[in-house]
Amino acid sequence: MLKLTNVHAYYGNRHIIKGINLHIQGNAIVTLIGTNGVGKSTLLNSICGLVDSITGSIGFKGNEIGHLPSYKIAKMGISYVPERRQLFRGLTTWENLQMGSYARRDPAGVKEDLEWVLKLFPILKERKIQMAESLSGGEQQMLAVSRALMSRPKLLLLDEPSLGLAPILIEAIFEVFKEINANGTAILLVEQNARKALAVASEGYVMEGGVIALHGQAEELMSNEQVQMLYLGVQRR
């Protein structure tokens, strides 16, 4: 599905991503954890074509996308829910959902997907004509995910989806991620709530200082002493 090989990314003279190798096989949920400032968002931006200076290879379903413009990458089947949602705040909930399907030319499929996302997040139907900027934080996150799903992606990139949400909403939205995955969409999840992220993922990567420090099955990382101490809040005995 996705294969990054020796990827480096730069913002001006700043070398942010330093030789990343990462892969997602088939319809999986893979998580990327790490502290703030280590390059996780830059990695997602690189996959989406939002970083100008990249070296190495980014392959998506057998096609090299590392130097394609972002709109072409989106049309190939990658959707991105960025940190802090970045909705069209001056548009309604309904209009934001319509924007998610702007590149599609299958009205019947769009209608079907709209019905599906409104089943995933029923509250959005009640907020249909409400401006996005007036929604609660949890509702905005639901809308951001739904807008991304309206393009019917093969791969969904999620950047800190639990940020600013109440614990009960975090639990609910992670359950939805499992349902999205079961419906056929692979997920690359960047998340500071490492415990929750590893619980839904099959595989995980730990990023430190622009490089991958650890990689393994999610269960293995959950039991790794370093991960427990640094990311899961478990104290050394």
N, C-alpha and C positions, 0 to 999 in steps of 0.2 A: 504493500500500500504506500508506504513512505520510507525512503532510505536517504539519510544524510551521511556523506562520506567526506571526512576531513574539511568540514565547513568552518571558515573564518569569516567574521563580519566586523565591519569598522564603521564608526561614526566619526568622520574626519580623520584625525590622527589617533583616535582612541580605538584600540584593539579589544573588542568586547567578547566576541566568540572566538575560541582558540582551538580549532581542530576537532570539532564535534563529530562523533559518529553515533548515529541513532537510527533505529528502524522500528516500523510498525508492520507486523505481518497480519494480513487479512483483517477481519472485523474484530479488532481488539480495543480495549481501553488501556492506554499507556499513560503513566503519570510522570511528570518532571517536577521534582521538589528541590528546594534550596532557599537560602535566605535572600533578603532583598538585595538587589544590585549585582547579582552574580551573572546576569545575562539571559534569564529565562524569557522575558518578554521580547528581547532582541532576537532570540532564536525563533519565536513564533512569527515575528515581523519578517524575518529572513525567509521563512517558508512561504509567506504570503506575498513576497515581492515588494516589501515596504522598506527595505534597507538597500541603499544604492551600491555600497561596496561590499561584495561577497566573493570569496574564492571557495573552491571545492565543488562538490556535486550535491544537488538536491533532486532526488528522483521521486516521482509520484506515478504510481501504476505503470512503471516502465518508461516514463517520459521525463527528460531532463527539464526542470522548471526553474533552475537557479537564477536564470537571467531573463525570465519572462516578466512582463508588466503584471501588476496585481490583478487587473481586470481579466486577463487571460487565465490566470491561475484560478480565480474564482469560478470562471465558466467551466474549468476542467473538473470542478467538484470539491473544492476546499472552501469551507466557510469559517469565519473567524469571529469569536466573541471576545473583544478586547477587554482589558482591565478597565473598570469603571464604565462599562457598557457602551458609551458613546452612541447613544440613540440620536435620532433626529428629534431633538427636544421640542421643536416648534410644530411637529406634526402629531396627529392623533395616534393612538394605539393601532387602529385599523390601517392608517397610512404607512406606519412603520412596517407592518406586516407585508403590505403591498410592495414596499421598496425591496424587501427580501427576495421577491420573485420577479424583479424587473427584467432579468435576462431570459426568462422562460417564455416559451411559445406553446405551452400545452395547458389551455384554460381548465380542462377537466382535471388534470393532475394538480394544478395549483389549488383548485377548489377542494380536492381530496386532502392535500397537505394542510390547508387552512383548517379544515374540520379536525384533522389529527392534532395539530398544535393546540387548538382550543380545548381538546379533550385532555391533553397533557397539562394545560394551565387554564382551567375553566374561568378563573377570575378575569382573564383578559377579555373574555366575551362581555363581561359586565362593564369593562372599562373601554369598550369599543370606540367611543367618541371622545374619550378623555385625552387631553394633551399628555404626551410622554413625560414632559418635565414635571407634571403634577402627580405622577404615580409614586407610590412608596418605593423604597430601595429594592425590596423583594420583588415587587411587580415589575420594576424596570429590568431586573435581571431576567425574569421570566420572559419579558418582551424581547430582550436582546437575544436570548437563546432561540426563541420562536422565530424571530426575524431571520436568524442564520439558517434555521431549518427550512424556511420557505424556499430556499434555493435548491432543496433536495441534495445536500452534500454527501459525498462518499467519505469525507474526512472532516470532522468538526474540531477546531482548535478552541480551547477554552482557557482564558487567562484570568486566574484568581476569581472564579465565579462565586465563592463564598464571602468575598470581601464586603464587610459592613452588614452582613445579614445576621438575623437572630438565629440561635441554634436550631429552633424548630423548623425554620425555613431552609437552613442548610441541609438538614436531614431530608426534607421533602425534595429539594432540587437534586440532590445526589441520587435519590431513588429514580427520578425522571431520567437522569443520565444513563442509568442502567437500562431503562426502557428504550431510550433512543438507540443505544448500542444494540439491543436485542432486535430492533427494527432494521438493522443493517448498516448503521453508520459507525465507522471507526472514530475513536476519540483520542486526541492528545491533550491531556489535562495538566495545566500548570497551576499549582495550588500550594499555598502555605500551610493549609490544614493537612499536614502530611498523613495523619492517622486516617482521616476520612478519604483522602485520595488513594492511599494504598489499599484501603478496604474495598474500593470498587474496581481497582485496576488489576490486570493480570501481570503486568510488568512495570518496573519503575526505573527511573534514572535519577541520580543525585548529582546536582550541578554545584560546583564551587569555583569561583574565580574564572568563569568563562570556559571551564572544562568539565567533562564528566568524571566525577570522582568515584562513583559506584554505579553498578548496573546489575539488575537481577530480577528474579521473580518477585512479585509484590510481597508474598509471604516471607521470602528470605530476607528482604529488606526490613520488614516489620520486626524480625527477630535479630537483626544486626545491632550489635551493641553501640556502634558509632551513631547509627540512625536513631536509635532509641534515645540516646543522650542529647543529640543535637536537635532533633526534629519532633520527637514524640514525648518529650518531657519526662522521660524515665531517668531516675537518679541512679548513679553507680552504687552498688551495694558495698 
